[in-house]
């Protein structure tokens, strides 16, 4: 009887031990740093510079990426940095599988908490999109000048560089870059509203999203917009056009003037934007900055 009991015990114990060994063998290589969230390493930008220390659950080596914007890093995963805001790329190989290279995006932005919230929102917007509005400044437009005293009626609507400033080739490329990311993320843009300026309308066209574009003079550049501050009009437009999908608004630099969230998304270069959301109480929330470089996370 004793022998029988021991035999049963062994029959139970051996599979448990084998299962435990298999579980240990299956443990994945992981980056364990708390700043590594949803496949992106987030760093708070500081004018005086910052430090990065990438932690892993198993021995690994880190080195600069050879093809994309990067920086020098020690094999241990430590680096002291003095870099502008942007997306950088670092390669990693774990000791047990040295031939497998993992590329890690490093996002350096001020307001790290807002950056995390923005990236998560964009990634989840395929399904969680209610109330969101993506507000952009038009893409790069450096051809011509706005001829404010032009005799042409509604000169700002002209696509002639002799009358108003127009998109350049870099701007069209940036517009397509943003559009490609939106398509890859499957963000359901339902409403597209532009200022009346040709460069703003053509920004949406360059995204190649097959959208019907509405224009609203409240989004116009200050050269053809008497309202000041005009950011209040931007917020009104968002509230007025709530739909089942995401709103896309394209305007100009004057959207930053006296904007209460100004310091959270400066600088506001051409092609940059910010993300807003109308919450369940009907209040408009600032989610975060969406600079042009952020879209490279979704290439």
C-alpha positions in Angstrom: 0.0 0.0 0.0 2.8 2.4 0.9 4.5 1.6 -2.4 1.3 2.3 -4.3 0.9 5.7 -2.6 4.5 6.6 -3.4 3.9 5.7 -7.0 0.8 7.9 -7.2 2.7 10.7 -5.7 5.5 10.4 -8.2 3.1 10.2 -11.1 1.6 13.5 -9.9 4.9 15.2 -9.0 6.8 14.5 -12.2 4.3 16.2 -14.6 4.2 19.2 -12.2 8.0 19.5 -12.3 8.0 19.1 -16.0 5.3 21.7 -16.4 7.3 24.1 -14.1 10.4 23.6 -16.2 8.5 24.3 -19.4 7.1 27.5 -18.0 10.5 28.7 -17.1 11.8 27.8 -20.6 8.8 29.7 -22.2 9.5 33.0 -20.3 9.7 35.7 -22.9 12.5 38.2 -23.2 11.1 41.4 -21.9 11.9 45.0 -21.3 10.8 45.7 -17.7 11.4 49.4 -17.3 8.3 51.2 -16.0 8.7 53.8 -18.8 8.3 51.1 -21.4 4.6 51.2 -22.2 2.7 49.5 -25.0 6.0 49.0 -27.0 7.2 52.6 -26.6 9.8 53.9 -24.2 8.6 57.3 -22.9 11.0 60.0 -21.7 10.2 63.4 -20.3 12.1 66.1 -22.2 14.2 68.3 -20.0 16.3 71.3 -21.1 19.1 70.3 -18.9 19.3 66.8 -20.4 18.1 63.4 -19.2 19.1 59.9 -18.6 17.8 56.6 -19.8 18.3 53.2 -18.3 16.6 50.4 -20.1 16.0 47.4 -17.8 15.3 43.8 -18.9 14.3 40.5 -17.3 17.3 38.7 -19.0 20.8 39.8 -20.1 20.6 42.0 -23.2 22.7 44.4 -25.2 21.7 47.8 -26.7 23.1 49.7 -29.6 22.1 52.6 -32.0 19.8 51.8 -34.9 21.5 52.0 -38.2 18.6 53.2 -40.3 16.5 55.7 -38.3 17.1 58.7 -36.0 19.1 57.3 -33.0 21.6 58.2 -30.3 24.7 56.6 -28.7 23.9 54.2 -25.9 25.9 51.9 -23.7 25.4 48.1 -24.2 24.0 48.0 -20.7 21.1 50.2 -21.9 22.3 53.4 -20.2 22.7 56.8 -21.9 23.0 60.4 -20.8 21.1 62.5 -23.4 20.8 66.1 -24.5 18.4 65.8 -27.4 15.4 67.8 -28.8 12.0 66.3 -28.6 11.3 63.5 -31.1 11.2 59.8 -31.8 14.5 57.9 -31.7 15.2 54.3 -32.4 17.4 51.9 -30.4 18.2 48.2 -31.2 18.3 45.4 -28.6 19.4 41.8 -28.7 19.0 39.4 -25.8 21.9 37.2 -24.9 20.1 33.9 -25.4 19.0 34.9 -29.0 21.7 37.3 -30.2 20.6 37.0 -33.9 17.2 38.4 -33.2 17.2 42.2 -33.2 14.3 44.1 -31.6 14.0 47.8 -32.4 12.6 50.0 -29.7 11.1 53.5 -30.3 12.1 56.1 -27.7 9.7 59.0 -27.5 11.1 62.1 -25.9 8.5 64.7 -25.2 7.7 67.3 -22.6 4.5 66.4 -20.6 5.2 62.6 -20.6 1.8 61.8 -19.0 0.0 63.6 -21.9 2.3 61.8 -24.4 1.4 58.4 -23.0 -2.3 59.3 -23.0 -2.1 60.5 -26.6 -0.3 57.5 -28.0 -2.7 55.1 -26.2 -5.7 57.1 -27.5 -4.5 57.0 -31.1 -3.7 53.3 -30.9 -7.1 52.5 -29.4 -9.1 54.9 -31.6 -10.1 52.1 -34.0 -12.6 51.0 -31.4 -12.7 53.8 -28.8 -13.3 56.9 -30.9 -16.3 58.6 -29.5 -15.8 62.4 -28.9 -12.3 62.6 -30.3 -11.1 65.5 -32.5 -7.7 65.8 -34.1 -6.8 69.4 -34.7 -3.9 70.2 -37.1 -2.1 73.2 -38.3 -1.7 72.8 -42.1 1.3 71.1 -43.4 4.5 72.8 -44.8 3.5 75.7 -47.0 6.4 78.0 -48.0 5.5 78.8 -51.6 4.3 82.4 -52.1 2.9 84.9 -49.6 -0.5 86.0 -48.5 -1.4 89.1 -50.5 -3.7 90.6 -47.9 -4.4 93.7 -50.1 -5.1 91.6 -53.2 -8.0 92.9 -55.3 -9.2 89.3 -55.8 -12.4 88.7 -53.8 -11.9 86.1 -51.1 -8.2 85.9 -52.1 -7.4 83.5 -49.3 -9.3 80.7 -51.2 -7.0 81.0 -54.1 -4.5 78.2 -54.9 -2.3 80.6 -56.8 1.1 81.3 -55.1 1.0 84.8 -56.5 -2.1 85.4 -54.3 -1.7 83.2 -51.2 0.8 80.9 -49.6 0.7 77.3 -50.9 1.9 73.9 -50.0 5.3 72.8 -51.0 6.4 69.2 -51.9 7.6 68.6 -48.3 4.2 69.6 -47.1 2.4 67.1 -49.4 4.8 64.4 -48.2 4.0 65.2 -44.6 0.3 65.2 -45.3 0.6 61.7 -46.9 2.6 60.6 -43.9 -0.1 61.6 -41.5 -2.8 60.1 -43.7 -0.9 56.8 -44.0 -0.6 56.6 -40.2 -4.3 57.3 -39.8 -5.2 54.6 -42.2 -2.8 52.1 -40.5 -4.3 52.8 -37.1 -7.8 52.6 -38.8 -8.9 55.8 -37.1 -12.5 56.4 -38.3 -12.4 60.0 -39.4 -16.1 60.9 -40.1 -16.0 64.7 -40.4 -13.2 66.8 -42.0 -13.4 70.6 -41.5 -10.8 73.0 -43.0 -10.2 76.7 -43.0 -11.1 78.3 -46.3 -7.4 78.7 -47.2 -6.3 76.5 -50.1 -3.2 75.3 -48.1 -5.5 74.0 -45.3 -8.0 72.3 -47.8 -5.1 70.7 -49.7 -3.6 69.4 -46.4 -6.6 67.2 -46.0 -6.5 66.2 -49.6 -2.8 65.2 -49.3 -3.7 62.7 -46.6 -5.6 60.7 -49.2 -8.3 59.7 -46.9 -11.2 60.1 -49.4 -13.0 62.6 -47.2 -15.6 65.1 -48.1 -14.1 68.4 -46.9 -16.2 71.1 -45.3 -14.8 74.6 -44.9 -15.4 77.0 -42.0 -14.2 80.6 -41.9 -13.8 80.4 -38.2 -10.6 78.3 -38.8 -9.1 80.9 -41.1 -5.7 82.4 -40.7 -5.7 85.7 -38.9 -5.1 87.5 -42.3 -8.7 86.6 -43.1 -10.2 86.1 -39.7 -11.3 89.0 -37.4 -11.9 86.8 -34.4 -9.4 87.0 -31.6 -8.8 84.8 -29.7 -10.0 82.3 -32.3 -9.3 79.1 -30.3 -12.7 79.5 -28.7 -14.2 79.1 -32.2 -12.2 75.9 -32.7 -13.7 74.4 -29.6 -17.2 75.5 -30.6 -16.7 73.8 -34.0 -15.8 70.6 -32.2 -18.8 70.7 -30.0 -21.1 71.6 -32.8 -20.0 68.7 -35.0 -20.0 65.8 -32.7 -20.6 62.6 -34.7 -20.2 58.9 -34.2 -16.6 59.1 -35.7 -13.5 61.3 -35.2 -13.4 64.9 -36.3 -10.5 66.2 -38.2 -9.9 70.0 -38.1 -7.2 71.8 -40.1 -6.4 75.5 -39.4 -3.5 77.8 -38.8 -1.0 79.0 -36.2 -3.5 81.4 -34.6 -5.2 78.4 -33.0 -2.5 78.7 -30.4 -3.0 82.3 -29.6 -4.3 82.6 -26.0 -5.2 78.9 -26.1 -5.5 77.7 -22.4 -3.5 74.6 -23.4 -0.8 76.5 -25.3 2.1 75.5 -23.1 1.1 71.8 -23.4 1.6 71.6 -27.1 4.2 74.3 -28.0 6.0 74.4 -30.3 3.2 74.4 -32.9 5.0 74.0 -36.2 3.4 73.4 -39.6 2.0 69.8 -39.7 1.8 69.7 -35.8 -1.5 69.3 -34.0 -3.2 68.4 -30.7 -5.9 65.9 -29.7 -9.1 66.9 -27.9 -12.1 64.9 -26.6 -15.6 65.7 -25.7 -16.3 63.7 -22.5 -19.5 62.2 -21.3 -20.4 65.4 -19.5 -20.1 67.4 -22.7 -16.9 69.1 -21.6 -13.9 69.4 -23.9 -10.7 67.7 -22.6 -7.1 68.2 -23.8 -5.6 64.8 -24.5 -2.1 65.8 -25.7 0.2 67.2 -28.4 0.4 65.5 -31.7 3.6 66.8 -33.4 4.5 65.6 -36.9 7.3 63.3 -35.6 4.8 61.4 -33.4 3.2 59.7 -36.5 6.5 57.9 -37.2 5.7 55.6 -34.2 3.0 54.1 -36.5 5.0 53.6 -39.7 
